[in-house]
Amino acid sequence: MTRVAPPRPLLVALDELAGSATLILDAELRVVAASAAAEALLGEPIPQGVTAPKLLCGGATHRPIADALSRGRPVTGLVERPSGTVLVRAMPMRDERRLIGFILTLEDPQIAAGEELFHGMWTRDAAMKRMFRLIEKVGHSDATVLVRGETGTGKELVARAIHDTSERASAPFRAINCAAVPANLLESELFGHVRGAFTGAVRDNPGQFRLAEGGTLFLDEVAEIPLELQAKLLRALDTRTIAPVGGRDPIPIDVRIVAATHRPLRKEVEAGRFRADLMYRLRVIPLFIPPLRDRGGDAVLITEKILAEASPRRSRVVTRISPSARAAIGRYPWPGNVRELRNALEYAFATGEGPVLMASDLPPEIADPESTSDGAPLVKNEAPVPSLNGEAESIRRALERAAGSRTRAAKMLGISRVTLWRRMRELGLEG
């Protein structure tokens, strides 16, 4: 019987097999090619034409991998082999909407055992795992929590995890970015207003406190609340009541507060920008999210998870990260943290081709940190460094690529325009 040559995307994948335990399947689930590392992990030669269900599952009655493959779905699971347990990650490949095959990556599960997914957050880092365990404990209390972390580290994910592990999980979760609301509107946004309270108040507005009744209210960038409004927030926390703008009678509330900031509140208190009594009221339980640069191999791990999550929804299916791309991702200091990483992968999906993420697919400041348009080094050390100089150079490079547009530069860095302006001011980059 004449065998039909596999489609070109599979042929491209064949060239990228070196160094990883990988199987390439056609649309009928037959093995087109297998890497030497895959044969070593499975403990036997793998002939072309053998079906993956037979190879991996044999005569087992419980066959989740085989069932998912037969339906053309991505799947991750464990299979028992004579040589031991193998972790299988299967990703379908499509040409337009037509299924043309699968790429299967095989791993020793002991190597992947250190991974943990906690309410949308992936990590191998011990400090992150300690934070997860603290969140689980915090969820059983009703105490106010203050989350500290750089922009893009996932402060809202942490707040949602606190809510979801608490007894308030079935009640509303509301979030407001205090830096994104103009100061003259923030009071009404938080506490609500009555009709006619000010020009334009044509109807009653309940405000975020009342919308979160029985649940959790997340106050992001709480350090940006104006001093005059901080007193009203403190009173609301102490009395468990709020007074809408233009209203006369206090309204009782039952809301748990989780606040977040990227700046130390103690320094804000010392600078006279934040009330000390409100700081103590908010930081009953402080939580700190480590920046991505301090989390070992988490940048590469999160890249793998984002690619696996995003590929089925895109015309380009990425199943592997090249060694050079891994090195670039691990080396870059990620001033915008996970948000910047996601934006970098959006760039890679748009500019690259084929099933392997190459270093050349990544934004230039990540792919080649030793050079900028003027030849000056961007990041001098190959290891991730949490230095202010590295962040300043990343911002300068983004501004160069954006032709001076702060809006575009902020998007490249995965941060808001307000945060970019603030970091430029703090790093002395304005002028």
N, C-alpha and C positions, 0 to 999 in steps of 0.2 A: 504494500500500500504506500502510495506516495504521500509524504508528509508535507503539509502546507507550511511554507516559511512563516515564522511569527511576524506580526506587524512591527513597523519601524520603532515605535516607542519601547517595545520589549527588546529589540536589538540594541537600542541605546543603553538599556538597563544592563544588558549582558556585559558591556564594556566596563561597567562600574562595579563589578562583583568583587574585585580583589580586596582582600582584607576583612570581609564581613561574612557571617554565616547567612547566606541568602539563597532562596529558591525562586526561580521564575516559572510561573505557570501560564498556560494558555487559557482560553475561555472555557475549555472543557476540563480544566483542573489538572491537565497533564504537565509534568515537569519538562520544561523547555531547557533549563540549565540549572546547575547547582554549583556553588562555590566549594572549594576544597575545605574551607572552614565549616561549611554546613555538613559535609560528609564526616568531618572529624567530630563534630558535636553529636551527630546522630549515630556515629560508630559504625558506619557501613557505606559502601559505594552507593551512589544514587543514579540509577539508569534513566536516560531520557525516555519519556513516554509513560513512566509509572504515574498513577494518579496520586495526588497529594493526600486525599482521604485514606487510601490504602497504605501509603508510606507512613503517615503520621498516626493514624488512628487504628489501623489494622482491623481486628475483629471486635474492637471495643463496642459495647452497646450504647454507652454515653458518648456522643460524638459532636460536641458543640462547635468545634472548629470546622468539621466537615459540613455540618448543617448551615453554618454561616456562609461558607464558601459557595455552597450550592445555591444560595439565595443572592450571591453577588454582594455581600455585605462585608465591611471591615470587621475584624474580630481580633481580640487578644485573649489568649488562654493557655493553660498548661496541658501538655500531653505526656503520658507515661510511655517511656521507651525502654527497651532492654538495657540501654546504656545509662538510663536515668531520666529524670524529669526535664522537659524542655519547655521554655516559654516561647510561644509562637505569636507573632504579630503579623496579621494578613491585611494587605491594602489592595483593593481592586484598582485596576487601571482601565481607563475608558478613553476612547477616541470619539470625541463629541459625546453622544449619549450611549454609544455601543460599548458593552463590556468586551475588552480584548484580552484580559488576563489578570494575573495577580502577582504581586511581589510579597514574598514571605520572608521575614527576618526572624532568625532563631537566636535565642539567648539562653545562657545558663541562668536559671531563676535566682540562684544565690547572689549573682552579680547585681540583679535588679531588686533584690530584697530590701535594700535600703531606701527605696522610693516610698513616698507616702503622699496620698491625695487626701486633703482635708478641706472640705467645703470649697472646692474650686482652686485650691492652692497646692501645687506640686513642689516637693522638696526632697533632698537627701541630707540637708543641713541639720546638725544637731540643735543649733539655736532656734531654728524655725520649728522643729519638732517639740522643743520645750515650750515654745509659745502656743503651739496647738494644745498641749496638755493643760496649760494655764487657761486657755479659752474654755476648755471643757469644764474646768472647775468654776470659772467665773460664771458660766451659763447657769449654774445652780443658785446663784445669788441674784440680788436685784441691785447691786451696788453700781454706782457710776464708774465708767471706764474711760481712761484717756489713752488713745492710741497715738504713739509717736512713730513717725517714719517719713523717709524722703518721698518726694513726689513720685508717683508711679509704682510704689511698692505694694499697693493693694490694701490701703486702709479701709476702703468700703467693704472689701471682701472679708476682712477681719471683723468689721462691725456686723455684717450679715451673719457670720459664723457665730458670733456671740448671741445674736438674736435667735438663730435657728437651733442652738443648743440650750436655750432657756425655756422656761415655762410659758413665755410670751410668744412662742414660735407661731402659733395659729393666729395671732393678732397682727396688725399692720406693722411693717417696717418702712419708715420714711427717712429720706436723706435730703440734706440741704447743704450746699457748698456756700459757706458764709462769705467767701471771697468773691463769689460770682454774682452776688446780689448787691445792687447799689445800697449804700448805707442808709439813704432816706427811705428805702423800701423794706429793709431787712426786718424792722420791728413788726410791720404788718405781715410779712411772710412767716415769721415765727409765731406770733401771738394772735394773728388775725385782726380784722377791723369790722366795725359795724357800718351799715349803710349811711352815707353822708358824713363820715368821719373826716374826709378830706376831699378835695376836688378829684373827681374820677371814681370815687367809691360809690358806685351805683347799686351795689348789692353787698350783703354780708359776706365776709371771707373767714372761714374757720381758722386758718393758719395751720402750720405744720404740727404744733403741739396737739391740737384737737384731732387732726387727721391721724395721728399716731396713737390715739387713745387705746390703752390696754396693751400697747406694743412697745416698740423701740424707736427713738428718734436719734438719727446720726447727724451730728453737727460737725461737718468737715471744715478744716481750716478755721477752727474756733478762735484762734489768735487774731483773726481779722475783724472780729466783732468790735464796733466802736465802744469806747469807754462808757459813754452815757447809756448804751444799751446793755452793757455788762451788768449794771446794777439791777436792771429789770430781770435779766436772766437768773441772777443769783436769787432774787426774791421768788421767782417761779420755782426754783429748785428747793428752796427752803420751806416754802409754804404749800407747795404742791397745788398752786393755783396760778392762773394767768389772768391778765386784764387786757382784752382786745383794745386796739387803738379806737378811741371814741366811745368805748364802753364804760359803764359805771360799776357794775357788779363783778367781783372776781368769780372765775369759773374753775371748779376743781378739775384736776387732771390726774391721770394714772399713766405715766409714761416713764420708761427707763431711758436714760441719756447715755449715749456713747459718743464721746467727742474725739476729734483727731486734729493733729497739727504736725507740720514738718519742722517747727521751731521749738526750742526749749522754752516752756512757759516761764520758768524762773528768770531767764534772761529778759523776757518781755516784761515781767514784773519789775525787775531792776531798772529797766529803761523807762518805766512809768507808762507803758502801753497796755498793761493788763493788771487787773485787780488781784491782789494776793488772796483775798478771801474767796474769790471765784475759782482761782487756781486750785486751792485746797479742796474746794467742793467738787471740782471736776476730776482731779487725779486721785480718787479713792483707790482705784486699782490701775496702775500704769502698765501699759503693754508697749514693747518696742519691737518694730519690724526691722530685721537686719536688711541693709541695702543689698541688692543683687550681687554687687562686686565682692561682698564678704561671705557669699554663700557657696563657696567651693565650685562644684560642677553644676550648680542649679541652672545657670544660663543655658548650657547645652541640653540639660534634661527638659527644661521648659520649652526649648526650641523643638525638641522631639515631640512633645505632647501637642504643641500648637500645630505642627505640620500634620500630625496624625488626625487632629480635629478638623483642620481646614481643608486638607486635600480632597476628601470626598465631595466637597461643595464647589470644587474648581476644575477648570479644564486641565490644569497642570497638576499631576499627582507627584508629590515628593515623598520618597520612601527612605532616603538615606542622606546623611550629612557627610560630605567629604572631609578627610583629615584637615585640610587647610581651612575649611569653613569652621570646623570645630575649634581649631586653634584660634581663629580670629574672634569667634564668639566668646571663648573663654578668656581671651586677653583683654578685650575691650572693657572699660570701667563702667559702662551703662549709667550715665548720670540721670537718665530718665527711667531707669530700672525696668520692670516688666513691661510697662507701657511703651517705652522706647523699643524694647525687644520685639513686641508685637508689630510696631510700625516698620521696623527693619525687615521683618519677614513679609509684610505686605509688599514692601519694595522688591524683595527677592522674588515673590510670586509673579510680580508684574514684569520684571526685567529678565528673569532667567528662563531656561528651558530644560526639559528632561526630568527624570526621576531623582536626580541627585542634587542636593543643595551645594553649590560651589561657592567658594570665597568670593569669586567675581560677581555673584548674584547679589551680594550684600552692599549696603551703602558704602561709598568710598572711605569714609572715616573709620569704618569698622573693618573693611576688607584690607585696607592698606594704611594702618595708623602711623606709619613712619613718614608719610608724605602728605603735603597739602599743596594747594595750587601755587604757593610761592616757594615750595621746597622745604619749608620749615617742618620739623617733626611735630606730629600731633600728640602722640603719647610716647614718651621716651623709654619707659620700661615695658618689657614684654609681659610681665605679670600684671594682673589687675591691680590698680592702685587707687585708693580712695582720696587722692590728693585734690585740693582745690585747683591746682594748676591743670590737672587733667580735665576737670570739669570745664574750666575756663576755655581751654583749647577746643574742647568738643563744641562749646557754644560758638566760639569764633568760626570754627569750620562750618557749622550749620548755617551761620549767618552768611558766610561766603557763598555756600551752595544756593542759598535763598536770595542772593543778590541784595542782601540787606533787609529783606522782608522779615520782620519779627514773627508775623503770623505763620509764614511758611516754615521758618526755622523752628518755631515751637512745635509745629506738627511733626517735623523730622525727628525732634528730640523726644517726642511722646509726652510733652508737657503743655500746660495751658499758656496762653500769651501773658497772662498775669504772672504766672510763676516764672516764666522766662525773664520778664522785666525785673522781677524781684531779685532773681539770682544774678542778673547782670549788675544790678545796683550793689548787691552784697559783695560781688567779686571785683567791683571797680571797673566794669567793662563799658560803662556809659561814658559818652564824651563825644 
